[in-house]
Structure formats: C-alpha cells, structure tokens
Amino acid sequence: MKLLLDACMPLDWRDFLNSHGHDCVAWIRIGPPNAPDTAIMQYARENGFVVLTHDLDFGTILAFSKATQPSVIQFRAPDIRPPALGPILLQALRVHEDILLDGALITVEAERIRSRILPLR
C-alpha cells in the first residue's frame, strides 16, 4: 500500500512501514513542510496515497468536502511512534485494506481501531 506521512509524523514511520512491505514516503521529502493540508490531500489523491497523520484537520476536511479520496489514517494517542502504535497500525492496514483502497477514514488509538467509509456523512 502507498502511504504518505504528513509533515507532523515522526520519520521513523517511513522505515518501519517500508520494512513491513509498504511503500511509505514522507511529505517533507516531496513538498514544503508548511504546505496546507489541502495540498497534501490533493497530492495523495492524485498519486494514490493513503495519508498518515496525527492532525485531526484531515478528518474535518474530508467531512466538509464530502470527498471519497484520499483515505486518511489518523492517530489519536499520546505516543504516536512506531514502538507504541506500529503493531496496531499494521493490523489496521491488513484488516481495512479494501476500504482504504476505496476511500476511508481510519482512526488508530492505543487500544482500538475505528473506521468510516468515505464520503463522511
């Protein structure tokens, strides 16, 4: 799966996800770190990426725009590094692969995963 790390995400996610067979790139290697969230989402949509973020604004943008792409995985936990959330993210990617390809908002918390199909209503 093609994953795009938002600028607010720790870069060690890239190595972690690539080592588990995913194609993960960091936004800060592609575009300006101060780019608006809408620009990151547009890039992800146009290039087939799922966005990984800790920024809840991405969910808000999906809700207000009624977009069907890109899929977004948002982290809601105090510790968002791979040692803390890596196993649960890998589980989310496995379990929700089909809906992520079609368009979804996945929320990864320390002890659970929530999913919603896009567009959000």
SULDA-V426051 format. One record per pair of residues at least 6 apart in sequence whose C-alpha atoms are under 8 Angstrom apart, sorted by the first residue. I is the first residue (numbers start at 1). J is the second residue. D is the distance in Angstrom with one decimal. If there is no record, write none. Layout:
I|J|D  I|J|D
This chain:
1|22|5.2  1|23|5.9  1|49|7.8  1|50|7.9  2|22|6.4  2|23|4.7  2|24|5.8  2|48|6.8  2|49|4.9  2|50|6.2  3|22|7.2  3|23|6.0  3|24|4.5  3|25|6.4  3|49|5.2  3|50|4.8  3|51|5.9  3|52|6.8  4|24|5.8  4|25|5.2  4|26|5.7  4|27|6.4  4|44|7.0  4|49|5.9  4|50|6.0  4|51|4.8  4|52|6.0  5|11|7.9  5|13|7.8  5|14|7.5  5|24|7.2  5|25|6.2  5|26|4.6  5|27|5.7  5|51|6.0  5|52|5.0  5|53|6.4  6|26|6.6  6|27|5.6  6|28|7.8  6|40|7.5  6|51|6.7  6|52|5.9  6|53|5.2  6|54|7.9  7|26|7.1  7|27|5.7  7|28|5.8  7|33|5.8  7|34|8.0  8|53|6.8  8|54|6.7  8|55|7.4  9|52|7.6  9|53|6.1  9|54|6.6  9|80|8.0  10|80|7.9  10|81|6.6  11|26|7.0  12|81|7.6  12|82|7.1  13|81|7.2  13|82|6.0  14|24|5.4  14|25|6.1  14|26|6.8  15|24|7.9  16|82|6.9  16|86|7.8  17|23|7.3  17|24|6.3  18|24|5.9  27|33|7.3  27|40|7.5  37|57|7.7  37|58|6.9  38|61|7.7  41|51|7.4  41|70|6.5  42|70|7.9  44|50|6.5  44|51|6.7  44|70|6.1  45|69|5.8  45|70|4.7  48|70|7.4  49|70|6.8  49|71|7.7  50|70|6.0  50|71|5.0  50|72|5.6  50|73|7.2  50|100|7.3  51|70|7.2  51|71|6.4  51|72|4.7  51|73|6.1  52|72|6.0  52|73|4.9  52|74|5.9  52|75|7.8  53|72|7.5  53|73|6.4  53|74|4.9  53|75|6.3  54|74|5.4  54|75|4.8  54|76|6.6  54|80|7.7  55|74|6.9  55|75|7.8  56|74|6.9  58|72|7.2  59|72|7.5  59|74|7.9  59|105|7.0  62|68|7.9  62|118|7.9  62|119|7.2  62|120|6.8  63|119|7.2  63|120|5.2  63|121|6.9  66|118|7.5  66|119|4.9  66|120|6.0  66|121|7.5  67|118|6.7  67|119|5.4  67|120|7.7  68|102|7.8  68|103|5.4  68|104|7.6  68|118|4.9  68|119|4.9  69|102|7.6  69|103|5.2  69|104|7.6  69|118|7.3  70|103|6.1  70|104|7.7  71|100|5.6  71|101|7.4  71|102|7.8  71|103|4.8  71|104|4.8  71|105|5.8  71|106|7.9  71|118|7.9  72|100|8.0  72|104|6.5  72|105|4.9  72|106|6.3  73|105|5.9  73|106|4.6  73|107|5.8  73|108|7.1  74|105|7.6  74|106|6.3  74|107|4.9  74|108|6.2  75|107|5.9  75|108|4.9  75|109|6.1  76|107|6.9  76|108|6.2  76|109|5.1  76|110|7.6  77|108|7.9  77|109|5.5  77|110|5.9  79|85|7.7  84|110|7.6  85|108|8.0  85|109|7.9  85|110|6.5  88|108|7.3  88|110|7.7  88|111|7.9  88|112|7.8  88|113|7.8  89|108|6.8  92|106|7.9  92|108|7.7  92|113|6.8  93|100|8.0  99|117|6.9  103|117|6.2  103|118|5.2  103|119|7.6  104|115|6.8  104|116|5.5  104|117|4.4  104|118|4.9  104|119|7.7  105|115|5.8  105|116|5.2  105|117|6.4  105|118|6.9  106|113|7.0  106|114|5.7  106|115|4.4  106|116|6.4  107|113|5.7  107|114|5.1  107|115|6.3  108|114|6.7
